Structure formats: structure tokens, C-alpha cells
Amino acid sequence: MSMLKRLPLYPMTTKVDSQGHLVVGGCDAIELADEFGTPLYIFDEIGLRNKCREFREEFGKRYPDVLVIYASKAYANAALERIFNEEGLGLDTVSEGELGIAMSANFPMEKVYFHGNNKSQCELELALKWHVGRIVVDNFHELDMLEKLVKKQGIAQDVLLRMTPGVDPHTHQYTSTGTLDSKFGFPLPLKDKAVERALKIRGLNVVGLHFHIGSLIYEAEPYEESVGFILKLAAEMHKKYGLELKELNTGGGFGVQYTLDKPAPPTAFFAEKITSAIIKGCKRHKLQLPKLIVEPGREIVAQSAMALYTIGVIKEIPGVRIYASIDGGMADNIRPALYGAKLEAVLANRMRARDSGKVTISGKFCESGDILIRDIVMPKLVSGDILAVAGAGAYSLPESMNYNAFCKPPIILVKNGKVRMIRRRETLEDITRCDII
Ligand SMILES: Cc1ncc(COP(=O)(O)O)c(C=O)c1O
């Protein structure tokens, strides 16, 4: 009965009821599928809030001054951002759109950090106009633009400088950002020039440094190495140019458990390793402890959501493979097709059914690469079964698309048996709205 073993990968309130149905947030998943249709994304509010608290507590009890900011690229939604604000988190945004969602959620702008490797002038103007807490400057072009903008507007803006530490986080090439050969941040050989230039710009207050080395990181060493690098750099830059490291932002990237065979270290593990590396490094370089900013995205939302699909066509190629096609796939979750992400699933309507053999879960889109899960052991599937995919909360929805004119699915939030829709399903009208005949 391997399906029951997969339950720990699901949102924290997930259970199985006496009918063998999956239940989340006190709601029967099959009733939700009937009411809202599939594909359907379900967020567990208790699980989400619990994750926010865990981050604040684990870092907060080990370090004097910490702000946890949610990296909204993992999934930006105004209703969820209200929850993150209630839980005391800040917000990492990376585009005009993400800033706009934060604004629509009434998120306190002083707790918003604005990132991006190619911010446009419009985006920078908007960030300044809305008084974001920090702009995380990525490159010289951005420094030039900011210099003109703050001068023109006669304002001052707090900024961090994003440095590329030249550290390999041992993750997929597509989720690695901290090596020298990266489009993000000031590269190591240009660190002096970057700090010297930024400090000379009147109206920019350089309050600290930032690094983010990648996503889906399961080891502490890349963080420890990066902290060591950045503190050494800060001490050097203090001596040479008088840089004061008031804030240190160590990015996000914490790995989560998507499959049974790849566990992830708990939040406490990363909190311990990162905070002790900073405390040790500051002592060594005789630096005051800076305010620490951590910006998890995936770990806050990934496991707090599941996606429901209906099984349609089942195609058996004797001696080769069984394909079971679902009513979604790469258009709502491109992660498996993009970088080989592995996922687990269960049958939400028959949780106690016995395993039968391997099956490949394919999507409905016109690409052979549209495979959600290859070779998963499942009970014998029948059309109409409801498949629940775990770990659906991060990067699937924001990377979703309208391929084959697919209408993106609705998102609901469940808690104590109550359901709240936080994004409706797209309609044909949404699909054709921007076309001009
Ligand atoms: C600058 C920055 N911070 C934080 C994150 C969040 O990473 P994760 O969702 O893996 O925690 C990202 C993601 O790419 C990022 O680019």
C-alpha cells in the first residue's frame, strides 16, 4: 500500500477518511473536485501558516535580528500574501507584476525587497514611487539607472548589492545561481568596482549585501561557504571603502521533499548552519552582527498544496508502458518537463487500493515531453479516478501557461472544513481577451 506511505509529502492536515478519500483542511478532496472541477490546486492554510512560523522561530531563536521574506516568485497571490503579512513575513518581488500583486494585497511596502537581473526603468520608477524597503541591485547598468532616478526625484533609497559568491550549490543547472558563470549579481572579480561605485551614488544608501546561490539545495556547505565569502568581502570593503554591513541577505533555496527517496533537511538544520556561520564569521572578521534576511520561497509553499487531476485516457502498449493521461500537465506544471522534477501522486478517491504496477502519468498537451510522472507504482487506474499530486505549491502555478489555449486552473484555500476560492478558473473569454481581430 505505497500510496499511504506517500502521505507525509502532502499538506500537513491531509488525512484519509473511512471511505478511502483524501481529506485536506477538513475537506473531502473528491467533493472539492466535484464542486470546482479539475485540475484544481488546493492550499492548506494551517500548513502554510505553520511553515511561516517555523521559519521565524527557527531562525529567530538562533539569531538576534531576523526578517523572513517570502520569495513570491514561488507563487504570488494576493490572498496568500495577506496571510504572509499576518504571519510577520516580508516579501521578495522581482517584477512589476509581483510588485503589483503585493500592492493589491496591501502588503506593507517597507517590507518588500525588489530583485531582478534586468529591471526596467519603469520597474525601478515604480519601486521608488511605492517606497519599497530595499532594492537589491544586481549590476552596473542598474546602478546607472538608479543614480539618475534618485537624483531626478530627489529621494534616498536603501539598497543591497547582490554578489555572486562563486559557490556551486550542487543543484540542477537551471536552478543554480551562485557560480561565477551566472547572469545574476556582481561577479567576484568586479566586487571592488561595484562597492566603490554604489557608495559614491548620492541618494543610494548601501545597507548591506545579498547572495542567493540557487534553489533546491539539500546541503549546508554551499551556504556556509557563501557566508564565509560574503563576510570576508564585507570586512575588506569596510576597510577599503567604509562599507557598513547593516544587513545580510542570504537568499532562499532550501530543498523540500518531493519524493520519498529524497528527504530534505528540516528548516532548523539550515537555520542552525547559516546563523552559526554568520556569528562565527563576524567574530573572525570583527564585524557587528548584521540584521539577517532569509528569503525562502519553495519551502514555504511547496508542500502546502496539492493538485487534483482527473484520469482520462488509459493507453496500454503491451510489453512497453501504460500511459494514463490527466486533464492537466505541462501547462499547469512545467517543472518535470523543464528540469526533470520528480513528483509523487496518490489516488484521492481510492487511497486504500492495492498497488498494481508501474504507470506513466502523461499530460494532455501536444508535446511528447508532457509527462508529469514517469513510472510510478499505482493501483490499476480507471478513467475518472482522481489523482492528487503532492508538492504542487511552488513554481508550478507561476510557471503555468496557456499552451494549447489551456484555461489555467482555480486555486482554493482550505481550513477546518471551510473553502475559500483565491483564484478562479480561467475561461475562454480570458483566453481570447487580448486578441485583436
Ligand atoms: C533572489 C532569490 N531569492 C530567493 C529565491 C527563492 O528560492 P527558493 O524558492 O528556492 O527558496 C529565489 C529563487 O529563485 C531568488 O532568485
The ligand as an SDF file (V2000), in Angstrom:
LIG
                    3D

 16 16  0  0  0  0  0  0  0  0999 V2000
   16.8950   36.1560   -5.1730 C   0  0  0  0  0  0  0  0  0  0  0  0
   16.0950   34.9710   -4.8000 C   0  0  0  0  0  0  0  0  0  0  0  0
   15.7560   34.8000   -3.5270 N   0  0  0  0  0  0  0  0  0  0  0  0
   15.0040   33.7450   -3.1220 C   0  0  0  0  0  0  0  0  0  0  0  0
   14.5750   32.8050   -4.0230 C   0  0  0  0  0  0  0  0  0  0  0  0
   13.7460   31.6650   -3.5250 C   0  0  0  0  0  0  0  0  0  0  0  0
   14.2860   30.4290   -3.7580 O   0  0  0  0  0  0  0  0  0  0  0  0
   13.5160   29.1400   -3.2110 P   0  0  0  0  0  0  0  0  0  0  0  0
   12.1390   29.2210   -3.6990 O   0  0  0  0  0  0  0  0  0  0  0  0
   14.2610   28.0000   -3.7530 O   0  0  0  0  0  0  0  0  0  0  0  0
   13.5700   29.2160   -1.7070 O   0  0  0  0  0  0  0  0  0  0  0  0
   14.9190   32.9290   -5.3680 C   0  0  0  0  0  0  0  0  0  0  0  0
   14.5020   31.9110   -6.3350 C   0  0  0  0  0  0  0  0  0  0  0  0
   14.9800   31.7250   -7.3950 O   0  0  0  0  0  0  0  0  0  0  0  0
   15.6890   34.0510   -5.7820 C   0  0  0  0  0  0  0  0  0  0  0  0
   16.0210   34.2360   -7.0510 O   0  0  0  0  0  0  0  0  0  0  0  0
  1  2  1  0
  2  3  1  0
  2 15  2  0
  3  4  2  0
  4  5  1  0
  5  6  1  0
  5 12  2  0
  6  7  1  0
  7  8  1  0
  8  9  2  0
  8 10  1  0
  8 11  1  0
 12 13  1  0
 12 15  1  0
 13 14  2  0
 15 16  1  0
M  END
$$$$
